[in-house]
């Protein structure tokens, strides 16, 4: 992974990883809920090549108290992601696309606290992949809350590429900003 100076721009490449994750963005103090942060949003554009057994490109983050790991998936390599076999909670439309919302439980897995824990993962997976655009991150937080999916105190929101299960590939973010206003 190479970080390209200002904003959250970066490039990354992988070669047959079990699980490769690269991310750049905002980190908070874990003292505020999402509605205390203002409006969180991102702009992104990327070019990608290659393949992966599974992949997520978009927004990634954590909350604590309770611990939640979350994904807003805008694009992927190969087949659309499956949210680790999670339960579909609903769908909603924002930023010109429809997202399916899933919840999955991780059992005794590494967490943002540094210790293994059991915690939910929330996913918004765009039905049609895109390589650029605006992401209204706070709107995903609000939609999850309306479905009973409760985030805790916010730890981070970052632009991500995650690839695993084999494959070789690369990605370059030519636009990558995340703001909270």
C-alpha positions as CSV (number, residue, x, y, z in Angstrom):
1,X,0.0,0.0,0.0
2,X,1.3,3.5,-0.9
3,X,-0.4,6.6,0.5
4,X,-0.4,9.4,-2.0
5,X,0.0,12.5,0.2
6,X,-3.1,14.6,1.0
7,X,-6.6,13.4,1.4
8,X,-7.2,9.6,1.5
9,X,-5.7,8.7,-1.9
10,X,-3.7,5.5,-2.0
11,X,-2.8,2.6,-4.2
12,X,-2.4,-1.0,-3.2
13,X,-1.6,-4.4,-4.8
14,X,-1.9,-8.0,-3.6
15,X,-0.8,-11.4,-4.7
16,X,-2.8,-14.4,-3.4
17,X,-3.6,-13.1,0.1
18,X,-5.7,-14.8,2.7
19,X,-7.1,-11.4,3.6
20,X,-5.6,-8.1,2.5
21,X,-7.1,-4.8,3.9
22,X,-5.9,-1.3,3.1
23,X,-7.7,1.8,4.3
24,X,-7.2,5.6,4.8
25,X,-9.6,8.1,6.3
26,X,-10.9,9.5,9.5
27,X,-10.3,8.3,13.0
28,X,-12.3,9.6,15.9
29,X,-11.9,9.4,19.7
30,X,-14.6,6.8,20.3
31,X,-16.5,9.4,22.5
32,X,-19.3,10.5,20.1
33,X,-22.2,8.8,18.3
34,X,-22.5,9.2,14.6
35,X,-25.2,11.9,15.0
36,X,-22.8,14.0,17.1
37,X,-20.1,14.0,14.3
38,X,-22.1,16.1,11.8
39,X,-22.6,14.9,8.3
40,X,-20.0,12.3,7.2
41,X,-19.5,11.8,3.5
42,X,-16.9,10.8,0.9
43,X,-15.9,11.3,-2.7
44,X,-14.1,8.6,-4.5
45,X,-12.8,7.5,-7.9
46,X,-10.6,4.5,-8.6
47,X,-9.2,2.2,-11.3
48,X,-8.7,-1.5,-10.6
49,X,-7.2,-4.5,-12.3
50,X,-7.0,-8.2,-11.4
51,X,-9.1,-10.5,-9.3
52,X,-9.8,-11.7,-5.8
53,X,-11.7,-14.6,-4.2
54,X,-13.8,-12.0,-2.3
55,X,-13.5,-8.2,-2.1
56,X,-15.0,-5.0,-0.8
57,X,-14.3,-1.5,-2.2
58,X,-15.9,1.5,-0.5
59,X,-16.1,2.6,3.2
60,X,-15.1,0.7,6.2
61,X,-15.2,1.4,9.9
62,X,-15.8,0.5,13.5
63,X,-17.7,1.7,16.6
64,X,-17.2,0.7,20.2
65,X,-19.7,0.3,23.1
66,X,-21.0,-1.6,21.4
67,X,-18.3,-3.0,19.0
68,X,-19.6,-2.9,15.4
69,X,-17.6,-3.5,12.2
70,X,-19.2,-1.9,9.1
71,X,-18.9,-1.8,5.3
72,X,-20.5,0.4,2.7
73,X,-19.6,-1.5,-0.5
74,X,-19.5,0.4,-3.8
75,X,-17.5,-1.9,-6.0
76,X,-15.7,-5.3,-6.0
77,X,-13.7,-7.7,-8.1
78,X,-15.6,-10.6,-9.7
79,X,-18.9,-11.6,-8.1
80,X,-20.8,-9.2,-5.8
81,X,-20.0,-9.7,-2.1
82,X,-22.2,-11.9,0.0
83,X,-21.9,-10.2,3.4
84,X,-20.4,-13.4,4.9
85,X,-23.8,-15.1,4.6
86,X,-25.4,-12.4,6.8
87,X,-29.1,-11.8,7.2
88,X,-30.7,-9.3,4.8
89,X,-32.4,-6.6,6.8
90,X,-33.8,-4.4,4.1
91,X,-32.9,-2.1,1.1
92,X,-32.8,1.6,0.5
93,X,-31.9,4.1,-2.1
94,X,-29.3,6.9,-1.8
95,X,-26.7,8.5,-4.1
96,X,-28.4,7.2,-7.2
97,X,-28.3,3.6,-6.3
98,X,-30.0,0.9,-4.2
99,X,-28.2,-0.8,-1.4
100,X,-29.0,-4.1,0.3
101,X,-28.4,-4.0,4.1
102,X,-27.2,-7.1,5.9
103,X,-26.2,-8.0,9.4
104,X,-23.7,-10.8,10.2
105,X,-22.2,-11.9,13.6
106,X,-18.5,-12.4,14.0
107,X,-17.8,-14.9,16.9
108,X,-14.5,-14.7,18.9
109,X,-12.8,-12.7,16.1
110,X,-10.2,-9.9,16.3
111,X,-11.8,-6.5,16.9
112,X,-10.8,-2.8,17.0
113,X,-10.2,-3.0,20.7
114,X,-7.2,-5.4,20.1
115,X,-8.9,-8.3,21.7
116,X,-11.1,-11.1,20.2
117,X,-14.8,-10.5,20.7
118,X,-18.2,-11.4,19.3
119,X,-19.8,-8.5,17.5
120,X,-22.1,-7.6,14.6
121,X,-21.0,-6.5,11.1
122,X,-23.3,-4.1,9.2
123,X,-23.1,-4.1,5.4
124,X,-24.7,-1.8,2.8
125,X,-23.9,-3.4,-0.6
126,X,-24.7,-1.4,-3.7
127,X,-26.8,-3.5,-6.2
128,X,-24.9,-2.1,-9.2
129,X,-21.1,-1.5,-8.8
130,X,-19.6,1.9,-9.5
131,X,-16.1,3.2,-9.6
132,X,-16.7,6.9,-8.6
133,X,-19.1,9.2,-6.9
134,X,-20.4,10.7,-3.7
135,X,-21.1,8.5,-0.6
136,X,-23.5,9.9,1.9
137,X,-22.1,7.9,4.8
138,X,-24.3,9.4,7.5
139,X,-27.4,8.3,5.5
140,X,-26.2,4.7,5.8
141,X,-25.8,5.1,9.6
142,X,-29.3,6.5,9.8
143,X,-30.8,3.7,7.6
144,X,-29.1,1.1,9.8
145,X,-30.5,2.7,12.9
146,X,-34.0,2.7,11.4
147,X,-33.6,-1.1,10.9
148,X,-32.6,-1.6,14.6
149,X,-28.8,-1.9,13.8
150,X,-27.2,0.2,16.5
151,X,-23.7,1.7,16.1
152,X,-21.8,2.7,19.3
153,X,-19.3,5.5,19.8
154,X,-17.6,6.1,16.4
155,X,-14.0,4.9,16.0
156,X,-13.4,5.3,12.3
157,X,-14.7,5.8,8.7
158,X,-12.1,5.0,6.0
159,X,-11.9,4.4,2.3
160,X,-11.1,0.7,1.9
161,X,-10.1,-2.1,-0.4
162,X,-10.2,-5.6,1.1
163,X,-9.3,-8.6,-1.0
164,X,-8.9,-12.2,0.0
165,X,-9.3,-15.8,-0.9
166,X,-6.5,-15.7,-3.5
167,X,-6.1,-13.7,-6.7
168,X,-3.7,-11.0,-7.8
169,X,-4.8,-7.4,-8.3
170,X,-4.3,-3.7,-7.8
171,X,-6.2,-0.5,-7.2
172,X,-5.5,3.2,-7.4
173,X,-7.7,5.8,-5.8
174,X,-7.4,9.0,-7.9
175,X,-10.0,10.8,-5.7
176,X,-10.5,9.9,-2.1
177,X,-11.8,12.3,0.6
178,X,-13.8,11.7,3.7
179,X,-15.2,14.7,5.7
180,X,-17.3,15.2,8.8
181,X,-19.0,18.6,8.9
